[in-house]
Amino acid sequence: MTSALELDEGALAQRLTAMGEPAYRARQIRAHLLRRGVVDYGQMTDLPAAVRGRLGSELPATPLALQRRRPTPDGQTTKLLLRAQDGELVEAVSIRDGDRHTVCVSSQVGCGMACAFCASGLDGVARNLTAAEMVAQVLHAGAHGAVSNVVFMGMGEPLANFPRLVEAIGALTDPAGIGMSARRLTVSTVGLAPRIRDLAATGLPVGLAISLHAADDATRQSLVPVARRYSIADLLAAAADYAAATGRRVTFEYTLIAGRNAEPHHAGALGRLLAGSGSQVNLIPYNPVPGLPFAEPATEAVRRFAAIVAGHGVTVTTRQERGRRVDAACGQLRRAVRGSDP
């Protein structure tokens, strides 16, 4: 069943006219969806109650329905589990930090990259998400407060769903619609070097985060299978090209896994690798996944790692761990719910 979000104003007006409703309702509905983040017809109070009820049964507002909303006790982080019309489950995460409200968006159902430590890839990839399904995640999160930033960093590899990703970015940044600044959007990739250059060629000045996880090819290949196709040298060259084309500083994501890539000599290698590149490193202490043989390093080890990398003149941040109590690591809540479904 087609949703209102998937239709432009003209197509939505035609659909409403066929239902016996005036065409101007299309403007009303799109204003609620795109400007106010209202995804429930029941809250569109400028529509007659009978119309709201009919629309709810015949024309879903978005292609995703909220299945579960799981906030942390402090309300700063919320995992959203959304069900697509084919029954597939999609995750998004809402993160609040003062006035900043960031939504972590999935681009695929599952993931085909098979990173050794990641929950999303345990069941492989079921399908790509549509652009409307990506945008719908932002709208569902925005129903609980205006969204300031979007990161395509949830389930799936965004650059493996490239045409729909670009379409979703276009919808989010359309001045006639949601109207976000492209500079408030970030795309995270496991390292598909050719697609990084394709993204640069679009002219969209979105941020870029590359999942590095190691400073040498052998270690990276043991954690990230796609590293057998694109070496670290390939990624550094693509990152430099992206920075030159967009004027945006590239971030390298580095998940710290005890006993694998979190020792002082790993930090020294990373610092030497990125020294003078103008990029920054975001360190991510590993969030353990049931069934996987990986562990989080101690807090002191994380601090020591950050200090060593920073000692090489590289900007370093450490991601604050907020989502553990809501299964907020990519794919964890989806797998838990699927396992409990009849």
C-alpha positions as CSV (number, residue, x, y, z in Angstrom):
1,M,0.0,0.0,0.0
2,T,1.5,3.3,-1.1
3,S,1.9,5.9,1.7
4,A,1.4,9.6,1.6
5,L,5.1,10.2,2.1
6,E,5.9,8.4,-1.1
7,L,3.8,10.7,-3.2
8,D,4.7,14.2,-4.3
9,E,2.0,16.9,-3.9
10,G,0.5,16.4,-7.3
11,A,0.3,12.6,-7.0
12,L,-1.1,12.9,-3.5
13,A,-3.7,15.4,-4.7
14,Q,-4.8,13.0,-7.4
15,R,-5.0,10.1,-4.9
16,L,-7.2,12.2,-2.5
17,T,-9.4,13.4,-5.4
18,A,-10.0,9.8,-6.3
19,M,-11.1,9.2,-2.7
20,G,-13.5,12.1,-3.0
21,E,-11.5,14.5,-1.0
22,P,-10.5,18.1,-2.2
23,A,-7.0,18.4,-3.7
24,Y,-5.9,21.0,-1.2
25,R,-5.7,18.3,1.5
26,A,-2.5,17.2,-0.1
27,R,-0.9,20.5,1.0
28,Q,-2.2,20.1,4.5
29,I,-1.0,16.5,4.9
30,R,2.5,17.2,3.4
31,A,2.8,20.2,5.8
32,H,2.1,18.0,8.7
33,L,4.5,15.3,7.6
34,L,7.4,17.4,6.3
35,R,7.2,20.6,8.3
36,R,5.9,19.4,11.6
37,G,7.0,15.8,11.8
38,V,3.4,14.6,12.4
39,V,3.1,10.9,11.3
40,D,-0.3,10.2,12.9
41,Y,-3.4,11.3,11.1
42,G,-5.1,11.5,14.4
43,Q,-3.0,14.6,15.2
44,M,-3.8,16.3,12.0
45,T,-6.6,18.2,13.6
46,D,-7.3,20.5,10.6
47,L,-8.6,17.4,8.8
48,P,-12.2,16.3,9.7
49,A,-12.3,13.3,12.0
50,A,-14.0,11.1,9.4
51,V,-11.2,11.9,6.8
52,R,-8.5,11.1,9.4
53,G,-10.0,7.7,10.0
54,R,-10.4,6.9,6.3
55,L,-6.9,8.0,5.5
56,G,-5.5,5.8,8.3
57,S,-7.0,2.7,6.8
58,E,-6.5,3.5,3.1
59,L,-3.4,5.7,2.8
60,P,-0.8,5.2,5.5
61,A,1.1,8.4,6.4
62,T,4.5,6.8,6.0
63,P,5.7,3.4,4.8
64,L,6.9,2.5,8.3
65,A,4.7,1.9,11.4
66,L,6.1,2.3,14.9
67,Q,6.4,-1.2,16.4
68,R,8.3,-0.4,19.6
69,R,9.8,2.7,21.3
70,R,12.5,2.0,23.9
71,P,14.0,5.0,25.8
72,T,16.8,5.0,28.3
73,P,15.8,6.0,31.8
74,D,17.1,9.5,31.3
75,G,15.3,9.9,28.0
76,Q,18.4,11.0,26.2
77,T,18.5,8.0,23.8
78,T,15.6,6.2,22.3
79,K,15.6,3.1,20.0
80,L,12.8,3.0,17.5
81,L,11.8,-0.3,16.0
82,L,9.6,0.2,12.9
83,R,7.8,-2.3,10.8
84,A,7.7,-2.0,7.0
85,Q,4.6,-2.9,5.0
86,D,6.3,-6.2,4.0
87,G,6.8,-7.1,7.7
88,E,10.5,-6.4,7.8
89,L,11.8,-4.6,10.9
90,V,13.9,-1.4,10.7
91,E,15.8,0.3,13.5
92,A,16.5,4.0,14.1
93,V,18.1,5.7,17.2
94,S,17.2,9.1,18.5
95,I,20.0,10.8,20.5
96,R,19.6,14.0,22.4
97,D,22.4,16.3,23.6
98,G,21.2,19.6,24.8
99,D,19.6,21.4,21.8
100,R,21.0,18.8,19.4
101,H,18.7,16.0,18.3
102,T,20.4,13.4,16.1
103,V,18.7,10.5,14.4
104,C,20.7,7.5,13.4
105,V,19.0,6.1,10.2
106,S,19.2,2.6,8.7
107,S,19.6,2.2,5.0
108,Q,19.0,-1.5,4.6
109,V,17.2,-4.3,6.3
110,G,20.1,-6.1,7.9
111,C,23.5,-5.7,6.3
112,G,25.6,-7.6,3.7
113,M,29.0,-6.3,4.8
114,A,29.5,-9.1,7.4
115,C,31.7,-7.1,9.8
116,A,32.9,-9.6,12.4
117,F,31.7,-7.7,15.4
118,C,28.4,-6.3,14.2
119,A,24.9,-7.4,15.0
120,S,23.4,-6.0,11.8
121,G,25.3,-8.5,9.6
122,L,24.6,-11.6,11.5
123,D,21.5,-12.4,9.4
124,G,22.8,-10.9,6.2
125,V,20.9,-8.3,4.2
126,A,17.2,-8.8,3.3
127,R,16.7,-5.8,1.1
128,N,17.5,-2.2,0.5
129,L,15.3,0.5,2.1
130,T,13.5,2.9,-0.2
131,A,14.2,6.7,0.1
132,A,10.8,7.1,1.7
133,E,11.6,4.4,4.3
134,M,14.8,6.3,5.2
135,V,13.0,9.6,5.5
136,A,10.2,8.0,7.5
137,Q,12.7,7.1,10.3
138,V,13.6,10.8,10.6
139,L,9.9,11.7,10.7
140,H,9.0,9.1,13.4
141,A,11.9,10.4,15.5
142,G,10.9,14.0,14.9
143,A,7.4,13.3,16.2
144,H,9.1,13.5,19.6
145,G,11.0,16.7,19.0
146,A,12.6,18.6,16.1
147,V,15.5,16.8,14.5
148,S,18.7,18.8,14.0
149,N,21.1,16.2,12.6
150,V,20.8,12.9,10.7
151,V,23.5,10.2,10.4
152,F,23.1,7.3,8.0
153,M,24.9,5.0,10.4
154,G,22.3,2.4,11.4
155,M,21.6,-1.0,9.9
156,G,23.1,-1.5,6.5
157,E,25.8,0.0,4.3
158,P,24.4,3.3,2.9
159,L,26.7,3.4,-0.1
160,A,25.5,-0.1,-1.1
161,N,22.1,1.5,-1.5
162,F,23.5,4.6,-3.3
163,P,20.7,5.8,-5.6
164,R,18.1,5.6,-2.8
165,L,20.5,7.2,-0.3
166,V,21.0,10.2,-2.6
167,E,17.2,10.4,-3.1
168,A,16.7,10.4,0.6
169,I,19.3,13.1,1.1
170,G,17.5,15.2,-1.6
171,A,14.2,14.7,0.2
172,L,15.7,15.7,3.6
173,T,17.3,18.8,2.2
174,D,14.6,20.0,-0.2
175,P,13.7,23.6,0.8
176,A,10.1,22.9,-0.2
177,G,10.0,20.0,2.2
178,I,11.9,19.1,5.3
179,G,14.6,21.7,4.4
180,M,17.5,20.4,6.4
181,S,21.0,21.7,5.7
182,A,23.2,19.1,3.9
183,R,25.9,20.0,6.3
184,R,23.8,18.5,9.1
185,L,23.8,15.1,7.4
186,T,26.5,12.5,7.7
187,V,27.0,9.3,5.7
188,S,28.9,6.4,7.3
189,T,30.5,3.8,5.2
190,V,32.5,0.6,5.9
191,G,34.8,1.8,3.1
192,L,33.4,1.4,-0.5
193,A,36.0,3.6,-2.1
194,P,34.4,4.0,-5.6
195,R,31.1,5.0,-4.0
196,I,32.9,7.6,-1.8
197,R,34.0,9.3,-5.0
198,D,30.5,8.9,-6.4
199,L,29.1,10.7,-3.4
200,A,31.6,13.5,-3.8
201,A,30.5,13.9,-7.4
202,T,26.9,14.6,-6.4
203,G,28.0,18.0,-5.0
204,L,26.2,17.4,-1.7
205,P,28.3,18.7,1.1
206,V,27.3,16.0,3.6
207,G,29.7,14.7,6.2
208,L,31.5,11.5,5.6
209,A,32.5,8.9,8.3
210,I,34.6,5.9,7.2
211,S,34.7,2.8,9.4
212,L,38.4,2.1,9.7
213,H,38.8,-0.1,12.9
214,A,42.5,-0.8,12.2
215,A,45.6,0.9,10.9
216,D,47.0,-2.1,9.0
217,D,45.3,-4.1,6.3
218,A,45.8,-7.5,7.9
219,T,43.9,-6.5,11.1
220,R,41.3,-4.6,9.2
221,Q,40.6,-7.6,6.9
222,S,40.1,-9.8,9.9
223,L,37.3,-7.5,11.1
224,V,35.9,-6.0,7.9
225,P,35.7,-8.4,4.9
226,V,35.2,-5.7,2.3
227,A,38.8,-4.6,3.3
228,R,40.0,-7.4,1.0
229,R,38.7,-5.3,-1.9
230,Y,39.7,-1.8,-0.8
231,S,42.9,-1.3,1.1
232,I,43.6,1.3,3.7
233,A,45.6,3.2,1.1
234,D,42.5,3.2,-1.2
235,L,40.4,4.6,1.6
236,L,42.8,7.3,2.5
237,A,43.0,8.4,-1.2
238,A,39.2,8.4,-1.5
239,A,38.9,10.4,1.7
240,A,41.4,13.0,0.6
241,D,39.5,13.3,-2.7
242,Y,36.2,13.7,-0.8
243,A,37.6,16.4,1.5
244,A,39.0,18.3,-1.5
245,A,35.7,18.1,-3.4
246,T,33.3,19.0,-0.6
247,G,35.4,21.1,1.8
248,R,34.3,18.7,4.7
249,R,36.7,17.1,7.1
250,V,36.4,13.3,7.0
251,T,35.9,11.3,10.2
252,F,37.4,7.9,10.7
253,E,35.3,5.6,13.0
254,Y,37.4,3.2,15.1
255,T,35.6,0.6,17.2
256,L,37.9,-0.4,20.1
257,I,37.8,-4.2,20.7
258,A,39.8,-5.6,23.6
259,G,42.6,-7.9,22.5
260,R,42.1,-7.1,18.8
261,N,42.8,-3.5,18.0
262,A,42.9,-1.5,21.2
263,E,46.5,-1.9,22.4
264,P,49.0,1.0,22.6
265,H,50.9,-0.1,19.5
266,H,47.6,0.0,17.6
267,A,47.1,3.5,18.7
268,G,50.6,4.5,17.7
269,A,50.0,3.0,14.2
270,L,46.7,4.9,13.9
271,G,48.2,8.2,14.9
272,R,51.1,7.8,12.4
273,L,48.7,6.8,9.7
274,L,46.5,9.8,10.0
275,A,49.0,12.4,11.1
276,G,48.8,15.5,8.8
277,S,45.7,14.2,7.0
278,G,43.3,16.8,8.4
279,S,40.8,14.1,9.4
280,Q,39.6,13.2,12.8
281,V,39.1,10.0,14.7
282,N,36.0,8.9,16.5
283,L,36.7,6.1,19.0
284,I,33.8,3.8,19.8
285,P,34.2,1.4,22.7
286,Y,32.8,-1.9,21.6
287,N,29.2,-2.6,22.6
288,P,29.1,-6.4,23.2
289,V,26.7,-8.5,21.0
290,P,25.4,-11.7,22.4
291,G,26.9,-14.7,20.6
292,L,30.0,-12.8,19.4
293,P,33.4,-13.4,20.9
294,F,34.4,-9.7,21.4
295,A,34.7,-7.6,24.4
296,E,34.9,-3.9,25.3
297,P,38.3,-2.6,26.5
298,A,38.6,-1.1,30.0
299,T,37.9,2.6,30.4
300,E,41.5,3.4,31.1
301,A,42.6,1.6,28.0
302,V,40.3,3.8,25.9
303,R,41.7,6.9,27.5
304,R,45.3,5.8,26.9
305,F,44.5,4.9,23.3
306,A,42.9,8.4,22.7
307,A,45.9,10.1,24.2
308,I,48.4,8.2,22.1
309,V,46.5,9.0,18.8
310,A,46.1,12.7,19.9
311,G,49.8,12.8,20.5
312,H,50.4,12.6,16.8
313,G,48.4,15.8,16.2
314,V,45.2,14.0,15.2
315,T,41.8,15.3,16.5
316,V,40.2,12.5,18.6
317,T,36.8,12.2,20.1
318,T,35.4,9.2,22.1
319,R,31.7,8.3,21.6
320,Q,29.7,8.5,24.8
321,E,28.0,5.1,25.3
322,R,24.3,5.8,25.8
323,G,22.4,3.1,24.1
324,R,23.4,-0.1,25.8
325,R,20.3,-0.4,27.9
326,V,18.0,-0.1,24.9
327,D,19.9,-2.6,22.6
328,A,21.0,0.4,20.6
329,A,23.9,-1.2,18.8
330,C,22.9,-1.7,15.2
331,G,20.7,-4.7,14.7
332,Q,20.4,-5.8,18.4
333,L,16.8,-4.8,19.1
334,R,15.7,-6.1,15.7
335,R,17.3,-9.5,16.4
336,A,15.8,-9.6,19.9
337,V,12.3,-8.9,18.7
338,R,12.6,-11.3,15.7
339,G,13.7,-14.0,18.1
340,S,10.6,-13.4,20.3
341,D,8.1,-13.1,17.5
342,P,5.8,-16.2,17.0
